[in-house]
Amino acid sequence: MYKRILLFGVLLLLLDSCSFVKRIFHRSPSTFYSHAEIKSIIKDAQNLKGVPYKFGGMDKKGMDCSGLLYTVYLKNEVNIPRVSADQANFGEEISINELKIGDWVFFATGKVGLISHVGLVTKDHPDITFIHASTTYGVREDKLNQKYWLNRIVKIIRPFKN
């Protein structure tokens, strides 16, 4: 009996890691944001351009990258996780080819593979742009196709609507 339960658990883990199975059983489109909701969130983020960087900050005096996302989603009456490592698990993982406005891009700007930065996609293909809180320049938009950013992508997600 225990062997069957263990075998079933292993099978579930294998199926969960299979991207084909994930695509079959992925969430319905209603669990993602509408185009109008995404536009509102992006507009609110763009209104914060120029706000200086402040670790842990979430207001116009200063904000960090995950605080930027948290703040603009909260302004749109949506509660998301506060820190980038938790935000990285708050959606469906997608490839860069599937990327569109409203998706979140996670980077390892320090230790390789360790998520330490997040940005919100504001313009999609072919010239992908994202808004984020840069430690040097504060809230700004950058092109994803810059070598610095491309080499540091860890994960891209389409955030769930909660």
C-alpha positions in Angstrom: 0.0 0.0 0.0 2.8 2.4 0.9 4.6 1.6 -2.3 1.5 2.6 -4.3 1.2 5.9 -2.4 4.9 6.6 -2.9 4.7 5.7 -6.6 1.7 8.0 -7.0 3.5 10.9 -5.3 6.6 10.4 -7.5 4.3 10.3 -10.6 2.6 13.6 -9.6 6.0 15.3 -9.1 7.2 14.2 -12.5 4.0 15.3 -14.2 4.2 18.7 -12.4 7.6 19.3 -13.8 6.5 18.5 -17.4 5.8 21.7 -19.3 3.4 19.9 -21.7 1.2 18.8 -18.8 1.4 22.3 -17.3 0.1 23.8 -20.5 -2.8 21.4 -20.6 -3.8 22.1 -17.0 -2.8 25.7 -16.8 -5.1 28.3 -15.3 -8.0 29.7 -17.3 -7.6 33.2 -18.9 -9.9 34.6 -16.2 -7.3 34.1 -13.6 -5.0 36.6 -15.4 -5.4 40.3 -15.7 -7.4 42.0 -18.5 -5.8 44.4 -20.9 -7.4 47.3 -19.2 -6.2 46.2 -15.8 -2.6 45.8 -17.0 -2.7 49.2 -18.7 -3.8 50.8 -15.4 -1.1 49.1 -13.5 1.6 50.1 -16.0 0.3 53.7 -16.1 0.6 53.8 -12.3 4.1 52.4 -12.5 5.2 54.9 -15.2 3.9 57.7 -13.0 6.5 56.7 -10.5 9.5 57.2 -12.9 12.2 59.1 -11.2 11.4 58.0 -7.7 14.8 57.2 -6.0 15.8 53.7 -5.0 15.4 52.9 -1.3 15.7 49.3 0.0 12.4 48.3 1.4 10.7 51.5 0.2 7.2 51.7 -1.1 6.4 55.4 -1.6 7.5 58.5 -3.6 10.4 59.1 -1.1 12.0 55.9 -2.4 11.2 52.3 -3.4 12.9 49.0 -4.3 12.0 46.8 -7.3 9.5 44.5 -5.5 8.1 47.5 -3.6 7.3 49.1 -7.0 5.2 46.1 -8.1 3.6 45.8 -4.7 2.7 49.5 -4.6 1.2 49.7 -8.1 -0.8 46.5 -7.7 -2.1 47.6 -4.3 -3.1 51.0 -5.9 -5.2 48.9 -8.3 -6.7 47.0 -5.4 -4.7 43.8 -5.9 -2.7 42.3 -3.1 0.5 40.5 -4.2 3.5 39.2 -2.3 5.9 41.9 -1.1 9.4 40.5 -1.9 10.7 39.4 -5.3 11.5 35.8 -4.3 7.8 35.3 -3.3 6.5 37.3 -6.3 8.4 34.8 -8.5 6.0 32.1 -7.4 2.9 34.2 -7.9 2.1 33.3 -11.5 2.5 30.9 -14.4 6.1 30.5 -15.7 6.5 31.4 -19.4 9.3 31.6 -21.9 10.6 34.9 -23.3 8.9 34.1 -26.6 5.5 34.1 -24.8 6.2 37.4 -23.0 3.7 40.2 -23.2 2.9 43.5 -21.4 2.1 42.9 -17.7 4.4 39.9 -17.3 7.1 40.0 -14.6 10.8 39.4 -15.3 13.0 38.2 -12.5 16.8 38.6 -12.5 19.9 37.5 -10.6 21.8 40.7 -10.3 24.1 39.4 -7.6 24.6 35.7 -6.9 24.1 33.6 -10.0 20.6 32.1 -10.2 19.4 33.8 -7.0 16.4 36.1 -7.7 17.3 39.6 -6.5 15.4 41.9 -8.9 12.1 42.2 -10.7 10.6 44.3 -13.5 7.2 44.7 -15.0 7.0 44.4 -18.8 5.6 47.7 -20.3 6.2 47.0 -24.0 6.4 43.6 -25.7 7.9 42.2 -28.9 10.0 43.1 -30.7 11.5 45.8 -28.5 10.7 44.6 -25.0 10.8 47.2 -22.3 10.3 46.8 -18.5 9.9 49.2 -15.6 11.9 48.6 -12.4 13.6 50.3 -9.5 17.3 50.5 -10.3 19.6 50.8 -7.3 21.5 53.5 -9.2 18.9 55.4 -11.1 15.6 54.7 -9.2 12.4 53.9 -11.0 13.0 53.8 -14.8 12.3 51.8 -17.9 15.0 49.7 -19.7 15.2 47.5 -22.8 15.3 43.8 -22.0 17.5 43.1 -25.0 20.5 44.8 -23.4 23.2 42.2 -22.7 23.3 43.0 -19.0 19.6 42.2 -18.5 19.4 39.2 -20.9 22.3 37.5 -19.2 20.7 37.8 -15.8 17.1 36.6 -16.5 16.2 33.8 -14.0 12.4 33.5 -14.6 9.5 35.2 -16.4 5.9 34.8 -15.1 2.4 35.8 -16.0 1.0 36.9 -12.6 -2.1 35.3 -11.3 -5.1 37.4 -10.5 -6.1 36.7 -6.9 
